[in-house]
Amino acid sequence: MAKFSERLRELRKERGLKQKEMAEICGIKVRSYQQYEYDENYPTVPGLVSLADYFGVSLDYLMGRKDERT
């Protein structure tokens, strides 16, 4: 199973977004967002929920616990 950082990167690229654009969507600094994709840090629980909602996937999928998106 993929890790959170891998899933996040994959979902971002599917939408054709740059890290800077994702940081703006999340309301955080670019470096903070990069830490998510580089497996250095995690968003808060509300941040995880917002990301899952934005991409239309379940939290289990986003966190790499399941391979089914919903």
N, CA, C and O atoms as a GROMACS GRO file, in nm:
protein
  280
    1MET      N    1   0.083  -0.119   0.000
    1MET     CA    2   0.000   0.000   0.000
    1MET      C    3   0.088   0.126   0.000
    1MET      O    4   0.197   0.128   0.057
    2ALA      N    5   0.037   0.228  -0.065
    2ALA     CA    6   0.109   0.354  -0.073
    2ALA      C    7   0.100   0.430   0.059
    2ALA      O    8   0.007   0.412   0.137
    3LYS      N    9   0.199   0.514   0.081
    3LYS     CA   10   0.200   0.599   0.199
    3LYS      C   11   0.124   0.728   0.168
    3LYS      O   12   0.098   0.760   0.052
    4PHE      N   13   0.090   0.800   0.274
    4PHE     CA   14   0.020   0.928   0.260
    4PHE      C   15   0.092   1.020   0.162
    4PHE      O   16   0.029   1.078   0.074
    5SER      N   17   0.223   1.034   0.178
    5SER     CA   18   0.298   1.127   0.093
    5SER      C   19   0.287   1.088  -0.054
    5SER      O   20   0.275   1.175  -0.141
    6GLU      N   21   0.291   0.959  -0.083
    6GLU     CA   22   0.281   0.913  -0.221
    6GLU      C   23   0.141   0.937  -0.277
    6GLU      O   24   0.125   0.980  -0.392
    7ARG      N   25   0.040   0.909  -0.196
    7ARG     CA   26  -0.098   0.930  -0.241
    7ARG      C   27  -0.124   1.078  -0.267
    7ARG      O   28  -0.186   1.113  -0.368
    8LEU      N   29  -0.077   1.163  -0.179
    8LEU     CA   30  -0.099   1.306  -0.194
    8LEU      C   31  -0.035   1.356  -0.323
    8LEU      O   32  -0.097   1.431  -0.399
    9ARG      N   33   0.088   1.315  -0.348
    9ARG     CA   34   0.160   1.356  -0.470
    9ARG      C   35   0.084   1.307  -0.594
    9ARG      O   36   0.066   1.382  -0.690
   10GLU      N   37   0.041   1.182  -0.591
   10GLU     CA   38  -0.032   1.122  -0.703
   10GLU      C   39  -0.162   1.199  -0.732
   10GLU      O   40  -0.191   1.231  -0.847
   11LEU      N   41  -0.238   1.228  -0.628
   11LEU     CA   42  -0.363   1.300  -0.645
   11LEU      C   43  -0.340   1.442  -0.697
   11LEU      O   44  -0.416   1.490  -0.781
   12ARG      N   45  -0.237   1.507  -0.647
   12ARG     CA   46  -0.206   1.644  -0.693
   12ARG      C   47  -0.171   1.642  -0.842
   12ARG      O   48  -0.219   1.725  -0.919
   13LYS      N   49  -0.087   1.547  -0.881
   13LYS     CA   50  -0.044   1.540  -1.021
   13LYS      C   51  -0.160   1.504  -1.114
   13LYS      O   52  -0.164   1.551  -1.228
   14GLU      N   53  -0.253   1.422  -1.066
   14GLU     CA   54  -0.370   1.389  -1.147
   14GLU      C   55  -0.451   1.513  -1.181
   14GLU      O   56  -0.512   1.520  -1.288
   15ARG      N   57  -0.451   1.608  -1.092
   15ARG     CA   58  -0.525   1.734  -1.115
   15ARG      C   59  -0.440   1.837  -1.190
   15ARG      O   60  -0.489   1.945  -1.224
   16GLY      N   61  -0.313   1.804  -1.215
   16GLY     CA   62  -0.226   1.895  -1.287
   16GLY      C   63  -0.187   2.018  -1.207
   16GLY      O   64  -0.164   2.125  -1.263
   17LEU      N   65  -0.179   2.002  -1.075
   17LEU     CA   66  -0.146   2.114  -0.987
   17LEU      C   67   0.001   2.111  -0.944
   17LEU      O   68   0.061   2.005  -0.933
   18LYS      N   69   0.056   2.228  -0.921
   18LYS     CA   70   0.191   2.240  -0.867
   18LYS      C   71   0.182   2.244  -0.714
   18LYS      O   72   0.076   2.271  -0.658
   19GLN      N   73   0.294   2.218  -0.649
   19GLN     CA   74   0.296   2.222  -0.502
   19GLN      C   75   0.254   2.359  -0.451
   19GLN      O   76   0.183   2.368  -0.350
   20LYS      N   77   0.295   2.463  -0.517
   20LYS     CA   78   0.259   2.598  -0.475
   20LYS      C   79   0.108   2.617  -0.479
   20LYS      O   80   0.050   2.678  -0.389
   21GLU      N   81   0.044   2.565  -0.584
   21GLU     CA   82  -0.100   2.577  -0.595
   21GLU      C   83  -0.171   2.500  -0.484
   21GLU      O   84  -0.271   2.547  -0.430
   22MET      N   85  -0.121   2.382  -0.451
   22MET     CA   86  -0.180   2.303  -0.343
   22MET      C   87  -0.163   2.372  -0.210
   22MET      O   88  -0.254   2.370  -0.127
   23ALA      N   89  -0.048   2.434  -0.188
   23ALA     CA   90  -0.026   2.508  -0.064
   23ALA      C   91  -0.128   2.620  -0.050
   23ALA      O   92  -0.181   2.644   0.058
   24GLU      N   93  -0.156   2.689  -0.161
   24GLU     CA   94  -0.256   2.796  -0.158
   24GLU      C   95  -0.394   2.740  -0.127
   24GLU      O   96  -0.468   2.799  -0.049
   25ILE      N   97  -0.429   2.627  -0.188
   25ILE     CA   98  -0.558   2.563  -0.163
   25ILE      C   99  -0.570   2.525  -0.016
   25ILE      O  100  -0.676   2.539   0.045
   26CYS      N  101  -0.460   2.475   0.042
   26CYS     CA  102  -0.459   2.432   0.182
   26CYS      C  103  -0.446   2.549   0.279
   26CYS      O  104  -0.471   2.534   0.399
   27GLY      N  105  -0.407   2.665   0.228
   27GLY     CA  106  -0.389   2.782   0.314
   27GLY      C  107  -0.264   2.774   0.400
   27GLY      O  108  -0.262   2.823   0.513
   28ILE      N  109  -0.160   2.711   0.344
   28ILE     CA  110  -0.034   2.696   0.417
   28ILE      C  111   0.083   2.741   0.329
   28ILE      O  112   0.065   2.768   0.210
   29LYS      N  113   0.201   2.749   0.388
   29LYS     CA  114   0.321   2.785   0.313
   29LYS      C  115   0.364   2.668   0.225
   29LYS      O  116   0.335   2.552   0.255
   30VAL      N  117   0.434   2.700   0.117
   30VAL     CA  118   0.479   2.596   0.023
   30VAL      C  119   0.566   2.493   0.096
   30VAL      O  120   0.550   2.373   0.075
   31ARG      N  121   0.656   2.539   0.180
   31ARG     CA  122   0.745   2.446   0.251
   31ARG      C  123   0.665   2.350   0.339
   31ARG      O  124   0.698   2.232   0.349
   32SER      N  125   0.563   2.398   0.402
   32SER     CA  126   0.478   2.312   0.485
   32SER      C  127   0.413   2.205   0.399
   32SER      O  128   0.408   2.088   0.438
   33TYR      N  129   0.363   2.244   0.283
   33TYR     CA  130   0.303   2.145   0.193
   33TYR      C  131   0.407   2.045   0.145
   33TYR      O  132   0.381   1.925   0.139
   34GLN      N  133   0.526   2.095   0.110
   34GLN     CA  134   0.632   2.005   0.063
   34GLN      C  135   0.667   1.900   0.169
   34GLN      O  136   0.699   1.787   0.135
   35GLN      N  137   0.660   1.938   0.295
   35GLN     CA  138   0.688   1.842   0.401
   35GLN      C  139   0.588   1.726   0.400
   35GLN      O  140   0.624   1.614   0.436
   36TYR      N  141   0.466   1.751   0.359
   36TYR     CA  142   0.368   1.642   0.346
   36TYR      C  143   0.412   1.544   0.237
   36TYR      O  144   0.411   1.423   0.257
   37GLU      N  145   0.450   1.597   0.122
   37GLU     CA  146   0.489   1.511   0.010
   37GLU      C  147   0.625   1.444   0.030
   37GLU      O  148   0.652   1.339  -0.028
   38TYR      N  149   0.709   1.504   0.111
   38TYR     CA  150   0.842   1.445   0.137
   38TYR      C  151   0.842   1.356   0.260
   38TYR      O  152   0.948   1.312   0.306
   39ASP      N  153   0.722   1.329   0.313
   39ASP     CA  154   0.705   1.239   0.428
   39ASP      C  155   0.780   1.290   0.552
   39ASP      O  156   0.835   1.212   0.629
   40GLU      N  157   0.780   1.423   0.568
   40GLU     CA  158   0.846   1.484   0.683
   40GLU      C  159   0.747   1.533   0.788
   40GLU      O  160   0.784   1.556   0.903
   41ASN      N  161   0.620   1.547   0.748
   41ASN     CA  162   0.520   1.599   0.840
   41ASN      C  163   0.382   1.561   0.788
   41ASN      O  164   0.368   1.520   0.673
   42TYR      N  165   0.281   1.574   0.873
   42TYR     CA  166   0.143   1.544   0.836
   42TYR      C  167   0.055   1.664   0.867
   42TYR      O  168   0.084   1.742   0.957
   43PRO      N  169  -0.054   1.678   0.792
   43PRO     CA  170  -0.150   1.784   0.825
   43PRO      C  171  -0.224   1.751   0.954
   43PRO      O  172  -0.219   1.638   1.002
   44THR      N  173  -0.292   1.849   1.007
   44THR     CA  174  -0.380   1.825   1.121
   44THR      C  175  -0.497   1.738   1.075
   44THR      O  176  -0.517   1.720   0.955
   45VAL      N  177  -0.572   1.686   1.168
   45VAL     CA  178  -0.688   1.603   1.131
   45VAL      C  179  -0.786   1.683   1.045
   45VAL      O  180  -0.831   1.631   0.942
   46PRO      N  181  -0.822   1.807   1.082
   46PRO     CA  182  -0.910   1.882   0.991
   46PRO      C  183  -0.847   1.902   0.852
   46PRO      O  184  -0.918   1.904   0.752
   47GLY      N  185  -0.716   1.916   0.848
   47GLY     CA  186  -0.648   1.930   0.720
   47GLY      C  187  -0.657   1.804   0.636
   47GLY      O  188  -0.674   1.810   0.514
   48LEU      N  189  -0.645   1.689   0.701
   48LEU     CA  190  -0.659   1.560   0.630
   48LEU      C  191  -0.800   1.546   0.574
   48LEU      O  192  -0.818   1.502   0.460
   49VAL      N  193  -0.898   1.581   0.654
   49VAL     CA  194  -1.038   1.572   0.609
   49VAL      C  195  -1.059   1.665   0.489
   49VAL      O  196  -1.125   1.627   0.392
   50SER      N  197  -1.005   1.785   0.496
   50SER     CA  198  -1.019   1.881   0.385
   50SER      C  199  -0.955   1.829   0.258
   50SER      O  200  -1.011   1.843   0.149
   51LEU      N  201  -0.837   1.768   0.271
   51LEU     CA  202  -0.770   1.712   0.153
   51LEU      C  203  -0.850   1.597   0.094
   51LEU      O  204  -0.865   1.589  -0.028
   52ALA      N  205  -0.900   1.509   0.178
   52ALA     CA  206  -0.980   1.396   0.130
   52ALA      C  207  -1.105   1.448   0.058
   52ALA      O  208  -1.142   1.397  -0.048
   53ASP      N  209  -1.170   1.548   0.115
   53ASP     CA  210  -1.288   1.607   0.052
   53ASP      C  211  -1.252   1.674  -0.081
   53ASP      O  212  -1.323   1.658  -0.180
   54TYR      N  213  -1.144   1.747  -0.083
   54TYR     CA  214  -1.102   1.816  -0.205
   54TYR      C  215  -1.079   1.718  -0.319
   54TYR      O  216  -1.121   1.742  -0.432
   55PHE      N  217  -1.012   1.606  -0.289
   55PHE     CA  218  -0.982   1.508  -0.393
   55PHE      C  219  -1.093   1.406  -0.413
   55PHE      O  220  -1.086   1.324  -0.505
   56GLY      N  221  -1.194   1.409  -0.328
   56GLY     CA  222  -1.305   1.315  -0.342
   56GLY      C  223  -1.268   1.171  -0.312
   56GLY      O  224  -1.318   1.079  -0.376
   57VAL      N  225  -1.180   1.153  -0.213
   57VAL     CA  226  -1.138   1.019  -0.172
   57VAL      C  227  -1.164   1.001  -0.023
   57VAL      O  228  -1.188   1.098   0.050
   58SER      N  229  -1.159   0.877   0.021
   58SER     CA  230  -1.178   0.850   0.164
   58SER      C  231  -1.049   0.879   0.239
   58SER      O  232  -0.941   0.882   0.180
   59LEU      N  233  -1.060   0.898   0.368
   59LEU     CA  234  -0.941   0.916   0.452
   59LEU      C  235  -0.854   0.791   0.449
   59LEU      O  236  -0.732   0.801   0.448
   60ASP      N  237  -0.918   0.674   0.447
   60ASP     CA  238  -0.841   0.549   0.442
   60ASP      C  239  -0.757   0.542   0.315
   60ASP      O  240  -0.642   0.497   0.319
   61TYR      N  241  -0.813   0.586   0.203
   61TYR     CA  242  -0.736   0.587   0.079
   61TYR      C  243  -0.621   0.688   0.088
   61TYR      O  244  -0.507   0.656   0.055
   62LEU      N  245  -0.653   0.808   0.133
   62LEU     CA  246  -0.552   0.913   0.144
   62LEU      C  247  -0.436   0.871   0.233
   62LEU      O  248  -0.320   0.901   0.204
   63MET      N  249  -0.466   0.803   0.342
   63MET     CA  250  -0.362   0.760   0.437
   63MET      C  251  -0.294   0.630   0.396
   63MET      O  252  -0.202   0.584   0.464
   64GLY      N  253  -0.338   0.570   0.285
   64GLY     CA  254  -0.272   0.449   0.237
   64GLY      C  255  -0.320   0.322   0.304
   64GLY      O  256  -0.253   0.219   0.296
   65ARG      N  257  -0.435   0.328   0.370
   65ARG     CA  258  -0.487   0.210   0.439
   65ARG      C  259  -0.569   0.121   0.348
   65ARG      O  260  -0.581   0.000   0.372
   66LYS      N  261  -0.625   0.180   0.242
   66LYS     CA  262  -0.705   0.105   0.145
   66LYS      C  263  -0.668   0.150   0.006
   66LYS      O  264  -0.621   0.262  -0.014
   67ASP      N  265  -0.690   0.063  -0.092
   67ASP     CA  266  -0.661   0.098  -0.231
   67ASP      C  267  -0.785   0.147  -0.304
   67ASP      O  268  -0.775   0.191  -0.418
   68GLU      N  269  -0.902   0.139  -0.241
   68GLU     CA  270  -1.025   0.188  -0.302
   68GLU      C  271  -1.041   0.335  -0.266
   68GLU      O  272  -1.029   0.372  -0.149
   69ARG      N  273  -1.068   0.416  -0.364
   69ARG     CA  274  -1.073   0.560  -0.341
   69ARG      C  275  -1.190   0.606  -0.256
   69ARG      O  276  -1.179   0.708  -0.186
   70THR      N  277  -1.301   0.536  -0.258
   70THR     CA  278  -1.418   0.581  -0.181
   70THR      C  279  -1.454   0.484  -0.073
   70THR      O  280  -1.550   0.506   0.001
   0.00000   0.00000   0.00000
